[in-house]
Amino acid sequence: MFKKILLPVDLEEAELTRQAIEAAVEIASPDAELRLVNVQTMLPATFVEYGPPDYEGEVRLVAEKQIAETAAKIDYPRERVSTIVRIGAVYDEALTEAGEWGADLIVICSNRPTLATYLLGSNAAKIVRHATCSVLVVRR
């Protein structure tokens, strides 16, 4: 059974997030820990000068509030659920968090692939391809 389950969540996709959480809770061992990670991407460097002075800090605060609200709704012991917000590329930051935290499973939701996904790749596909632990992809 899995003891440390990482859930990269998109706060704009509540239904996909709910499905990933349900899958993780269902397969978690009785004493497993769950960690929700949200990755915020930043403005491209060419646009940074047009944003607010502390844009990254503001984005982080909003995301931390939203991910805490999401975690509070999970039907799981509160002391075994944690959250973190990271800034950067989704797949890279999710994989870094999995390694640093010692995750033995990543549970991620993914929409059905489209032609654009095949051409450009998707975060779920990159996570599956490069993860050093098991990955469960939950489909809508």
Buried (B, 14 or more C-beta within 10 A) or exposed (E): EBBBBBBBBBBEBEEBBBBBBBBBBEBBEEEBBBBBBBBBEBEEEEEEEEEEEEBBEEBBEEBBEBBEEBBEEBEBEEEBBBBBBBEEBBBBBBBBBBEEBEBBBBBBBBEEEEEEBEEEEBBBBBBBEEBEBEBBBBEE
